[in-house]
Amino acid sequence: MQGKPVLKHTGIEYTTVKEIKGPLVVVDNVSSVAYDELVEVETPDNERRLGRVLEVGEGKAVVQVFEGTQGLSIEGLRTKFLGTTMKLGVSPELLGRVFDGLGRPMDGLPAPLADDYRDVNGEPINPEQREYPSDFIQSGISAIDVMNSLVRGQKLPIFSGSGLPHNVLAAQIARQATVPGRGEDFAVIFAAIGVQNDEARYFRQSLEESGALSRSALFLNLADDPAVERVITPRVALTLAEYLAFEEGYHVLVIITDMTNYCEALREISAAREEIPGRKGYPGYMYTDLASVYERAGRIKGRKGSVTQMPILSMPSDDITHPIPDLTGYITEGQIVLGRDLHRKGIYPPINVLMSLSRLMGPGIIAPKKTRPDHGEVSNQLYAAYSRATQLRALAEIVGKSGLTGIDIRYLEFGDLFERRFLTQGRDENRTLDDSLEIAWDILSNLPESELTKIKPENIKRYYKAQKVAA
C-alpha cells in the first residue's frame, strides 16, 4: 500500500512520510488535505502522537507534531489525516481543573463532560458586534488599579525581564481579581507556556490555597514539554474563555505567561520550515500570529460575558524595542512595565508606572465615572508628582540636595513615600480601590495644596489631609 491512502472510519491514512525535520513531518503524495487539519502520527510500535497540517501543496503536507518528533523514524511511520481541526470539549465543569498544554487532564481526574466542542483557533468577532471595553476589574494591586486600570474586554500585557517577579504578580492577580460592586460570575483562565515544574507547582498551590482554583482553569505547558505544543496552549485556553464568556455569561480574565516562550516556538517552527526570517530571526508573520491570540479578547453586543487578557512576556535583555514587546504594544491597549531598578530596591510589585499605560482607563472607566470621581485626577497627579521626583533625583546626584529648593525637597520625599507606601505591598495583600486611593491621598498630602494642580478644588477640600506626612 506504499504511496496509496487507506480510507478508514477515522480518516485517510498515508505511509508516504518523506522527511522528518525538527518538529515537522513531511508527507508525500497526499490529496484532499486541508490547512490546519488534525493528523495522527503512528509508529510501528503503535505509539500515537497528535499533529496538525501547517502547509499543503503540490501533493505534499507539512505536519507539525505537538509531542515532538524525537525517537521517530521514517521507516514504518503512518500518518492519519482526520478530516477535522483540533477541537476542545468545553463546559463550566472545566473550572477547578488542571490540564496540560493541549487540554488533557493532569490532575488525576477523568476528563470533564463536554457541553460542546469548539475549534481551538476560534472565530473572529464581527467588528460591528464588538462592544467598547468598559467596567472596572479590581486586581488588588494599587499601581494597576489606580494608575493603569484594567477594563473588562481589554488586553493589557505585562512587560517584564528575566528574574523579575512577573509570575508571582500573575498568580496574585489570578487570586485577587474581582468585579467589584456586582454579584456576577467571574472566572480566571491561566495559561502557562514553557514554565518550569516549580513555577507550575507554585501557580497551582497558590490558587488552591486561596480557594480561587474553584473558579479557575489551569493549562500548563512545562519547560520539558515539546516547544511546538506552546503555539496551541494559549489557543486552547482562549477557546474555553470564549465559551464561558459568550455562552455561559461569565466575565473571564485570561492570564498567559510567558508569551516570549510562545514566540520562540514560532521561530523554531519557522526555521524548520526554512522560511525567510524577519527581525532577529522571528517569522515575518509574527505580528499577524500574535494578533490572532490577542484579538480574542473583547465583549460582544447583547452578550453578558467578556474576555479580558493579561499576557505576560519577559523582554530579552530588558529591551522594550525587541520584536516581541514591540509588536505586542502595537496590538494591545497599553502595557504594565516591571522595572529592574525598583526590584533591586526590594519593592514589590516593581511596576514602573512612568513607562506603563492603560489606554482604555480614561474612556472606559474615568470618563463615565464608573469608579470614584477623584480616581482620574488622583492618577494624573501621582504621575506628575512622581515624574518630577524622578527628575529631581537625577538633578540631586549632580548638584547635591543643598542645591535644591524647599519644594524640591518635598517632591523628593514624595517620591520615597510613593515607592514605599503606594507601590510596595505584600504578595498576599489585596487592596480595594478605596484603600489604594486613601494611600494616594496620604502621600499627596505631603505636598503643599497649591501643588495639586491636576485635582479639582472640591476633591482637594474633601480628601486632602492638610498636614505633612512623615517620610
N, C-alpha and C positions, 0 to 999 in steps of 0.2 A: 504493500500500500504506500510505499515511499512516494511522496510528492502528490498524493491524492487525498482530498479531505474525506473524512468519515463522518457522516451525519448521525448524531446521537440525540437523545432526548434533551440533553443539556446544551447542545451547541454543535459547532463544527470543529473537528479535531484535525490537526496537522502534525506531521512528523518531519517537516522540512525546515528545521532550525538550521540556519546557515552560519550564524555567528553569535558569540557571547562577548559583549563589550561593556565592561564596567557593570552598571546595574541594568543594562539593556540586553534584550534577546532579539535578534533579527530573524524573522520567519519569512521564508521564500515561497513563491508560487501560491499566494493566497488570493481569494476573491470574496466579494461581498463582506468585507471587513470595514468597520466604521471607526472613526476617530473617537477615542475615549471609551471604546468598548472594553468590557471586562474580560480578562484572559486567565485561564487556569493552566499553570505550567506544572507538568507531572514528570517525575524522574522514573527510571526503570524500577526503582525500589518503592514506587507508589507514594513518594513524598509529593505533596501538592503545595504550590506557592501561588499567591494571587498577584496579578499584574493588570495593567491597562495599556491600551494602544495609544502611543504618543504620536505616531506618524504612519501614514499609509499611502502607497502609491507605487505604480509600476510593478504590481504583483508582490510587493514586499510590505511587511508590517514590522514596525519597531515597537517592542513591548517593554514597558518599564515594570520590573518585578519589585513589588513592595518589600518583600523579605530579603531582597538582595540575591545575587547570583553566585555567592560563594558556595563552592562544592558542586556546582552544576557542570555537566559535560554535554557537548552536542550529541554525543552518541546515545541513542535511545530516548532522547528528550521529546516529550509530546506537549503540544500546546492546544488548548481547547478554547475556542472563541465562543463566549457565552451569549452573544447577541443582546447584551444589556449593559448599561452603565453601572457604576458602583452605587449601591443604594444603602441607606441606613434605616433600620427599623426604629421608628420614633414613637414615643408616648411619654406622658408625665412620669411613668414608672422609672425612667432613666435617671431621674433626680435621686440623689442619695447614693449613687453608684460610682464605681471607678472602672475606667476602661483603658485599653491600650490605644495607640495612635490610630488604629483602624476601626475602633468602636467595639472591640471584643472585650467581654468582662475579664477583669484581672483582680477581682475582689473575692474570688472563690464561690460566687453565687451564680445561679443559672442566668442565661440571657433573659432580659425582661421581655414581657409580651409587647408586641408592637401594634399600635393602632393604625399605622400607615408605614409605607416605605417611600423614602424620599431620595432623589438623586443628590449625591453629596456636592455636586457642582452648583446646586441651587438654580433659581430662576431669577433673572433680572427684575428688579422692582420698576414698574412703569413710572417714569419721572413725573408724569401728570398726577399719579396717585400718591406720590410721596407727600407726607405732611412735614411741615417745618419742625425740626427738633426743638423741644421745649420741656419745661418742668425739671426741677432740681433733683439730682441724685446726691445724697449726702454720703461722702466717703469716710467721714470722721477724721480727716486729715485737714488741719487748718489751712495750710498753704494751698491746698487744692480747692476746698470748699469756699474760702473767702476770695482768693485771688485768681483761681483758674477753674471755675466751677464746671462740673461735669453735668451735661444735659441729656435727658432721655433721647435716644436716637442719634447721639453724637459718636464720632470716632476720635478719641483723644489719646494719642500714643505717649508712652514714657520713654524718653531717650536717656540711656544710662551708659555705663562704661564697665570694663572688666573690674571685678572686685567691689563694685558698689552694691548696696543692698536692695537692688530692684526686685529680687524675688521675695524678700521679706516684706517690702512695701506692697507687692502684688497680693501676697497672702493676707495682709492686713486689710486691704481694700475688699478682697473677696469675703472676709469675715464680717466686715463692718458695713458694707454698702446697704443703704436703705432708701426707701422712698418716703420721706417724712410727710406727716400730715394726712396720709391716706392709707386705708386698710387694703391695699391692693397686693396681689400676689407678686413676689419678686424672686427671681432665680439667678444663680451665678453659674455660668459655664466656664470652666477653667481648662484651657488647652496648654499643656507644657510640651515644648518642642525641643528635643535633643538635650534634656536636662539630665543631670547625674542622679544616681539612685538615692543619695542622701537628700537631694533637693526635692525629688518626688515624694520621699517619705515625709519631709517637712511639710509640704503642701497638704498632704493627706491628713497628717496628725493635727495640723493647725485647724483645719476645717472640722475635723471630728471633735476635738476638744472644746471648740467654741459652740458646737451644735449647729454650725452653718452647713454641714455636709448634707443635712436632710433636704435643703433647698438648692443643692449644688450637684453638678455632674463634672467629674474629672476625666480628662482624656490625656494620658501620659505617654509621650513618645520619649523613651530613655536614650541616653547618650550611646549605649551599646546596641540600640536598635538600628536597622539599616537606614542610612541617610535618606533614601528615596521615599521612605514612609512619611518623612516630615512634610512633604508637599501635600499630603492628604489630611493630616491631623487637624489643621485649622478648618478645613472644609467640612470634615465630619462634625466638629464641634458646632460650627455655624449652622449646619443643617438642623441639628436639634434645637438650637436657639431660635431659628426662624419658625419651626413648628410650634414651639412653646409660646412664642410671641404672637404669631398671626393666626394660629388656630385655637390655642388654649387661653389666650388673653393675658399671658404673663408679661411682666416687664423684666427683661433679661439683660444682665451685664456679662459680656464675654471678655475674659482676660486671656490674652495669648502671649506666652513668653517661651522662647525668645525668637523674634522674627529674623534675627541675624542668622540663626541656625537654619531657618526656612530658606533664606536667600542663598546660603552656602549649598544647600541641597539642590536648589535650582541651578547653581553654577556647575555643580558636579554632573548633573544630568545633561546640561548644555555642552560641557566638554566631551562627554561620552558620545554625544550625537555629532561632534565635530562641527558645531555651529560657530559662526564668526563672532568672537567675543565683543562685548561693549566695554564700558568703563570698568577698569580693574578686573576684567575677565568675566564679569557678570553678563548674562544674556541681554541682548538689546531689547527684549520684550519684558524685562523685569518690571517696568512701570505698569504695563497692562496686567501682568500677573498679580502684582500686589493690589492693584485696583479691584481685581476680581474677588479678593478677600475682604479688603476694607469696605468696599461699597455695599457689602451685605448688611451693613448697619442701617438703621433708619426706622421710620414709622410709616404706616400706610393709612390713608384716609378711610374712616369707617371701621378700623380695627382697633381694639382696645390696647393691645400689647405693643412693645417696642424692643428693638435690639440696639444696645449700646456697646461699643467696643473700646477696650483699653489695651491695644497691642503694646508689648514691651520689646525694645530692641537695645542691644548693647553696641555702642558705637565703637568700631575698631580704632584703637589708638585715641579714643575720645574725640574723634574727628567728626564734627557735626556736618561737614561737607561731603562725607563719604557717601557713595551712591545709595546705600540702604536708608539712612535717615533723611538724605536729601530728597529722594523720591517719595518717601513716606510723608514728608512735610508737605509736598505738593498735593497729595491725595486727601489727607486728613484735615481736621478743623482745629489745628493748634498742636501743641506738644508740652509735656511736662519734662523738664530737663533736670537731671540729677548732677550736682556739682562735686567734683573731687576735693576742692578746697574746703567745702563745708564738711565733707565726710572726714577729712583729716582733723578738723576741729572737734570731732566727736558729735556732730549734730545729726540727729535722725528725725525725720527723713531729710536727707541733704538736697532739698529741692531748691534749685537756683531760680528764684522767682523772676529775676530780671531777664532771663533767657526763655522763660516759659510763657505760654499764651493759650487761652481758650477762646477761639474766635466766635463761639456761639454763646458765650457767657452774657454779653451785653444784650443782644436782641432776643436771646432765648429765655433769660431769667430776669435781668435787671430792668430792661425797658418795660415789660409788662408788670413789674413789681410782684414777681412770684416768690420772692423772699423778703427779708426785712427792707424797709425803704432806704435805710442807710447803707445797705450792702455795697452797692456800686461805688458810692462816694468814699467809703472806708477803703475799699480795694484800691481806688485811684490814689488816695492819699498815702497809703502804705507803699505803693510803687514809687511815688515821687520822693517820699522821705528816705526810703532805703537806697534809692538810686543816688541821692545827694550824699548820704552817709558813705556809700562805697567810693564816690569820687573824693570825698574829704579824707578817707583813709589813705588813698594813694597820695594826696597832697601832703598829708602829715608825715609820710615817710620821707618826703623831700625837705620840707621846711621845719618839721617838728611841730608838736602840739602848741608850743609857745607862739608860733606864727599864725595861729587860728583865732578867730573871734569867739566871743562867748556863745553866740548862736551856733557857730560851727561845732563847738564842743558839745552842745546839746544834741546836735544831729549825730555826732559820733556815739554818744551814749544811747541814742535811739537805735542805731544800727546794732549795738551789742544786745540791747533788750529784745529787738526784733528776732535776732537769731536764737537767743537763749530761751525766750518765753513764748514766742509765736511759732517759729519754725520747729523748735525742738519739742518733741512729745514722745511718750512711751510707745513701744511696739505693740502694746495692747491697750493704749489709751484711745478711747473713742469719744471725740468731742462733737457735740452738736454744733450747728451753725451759730446758735446764740452764744454758746461757750466761746467759740473762736472769735466772734465779734466783740465779746466782752474783753477778751485778752487784747485784741487790737486796740480798743479804746483805752485800756490801761496804759499801753505803751505810747499811744499817740498823745496821751495827756502829759507825757514827759516833754513835749514841745509846747512852746507858747501858743496860746489860742490863735494869735494872729498868723501863725504859720500854716494853719489848716485851711488852705485856700481851695481845696477840692471838695469841701463839705459845706452843705447849706447851713446857714445860721441856726435854723430851728433844730437841726440834728446835733449841732455843737452844744446848743443850750440843753438838750435832753441828755446827751451821753458823755460830754466832756467832764473829766474828773476834777478839773480846776486845781490840781496840785501836781507837783513833780513826783514821779515815781522813782524810787531809789534804784540805781543801776546795780 
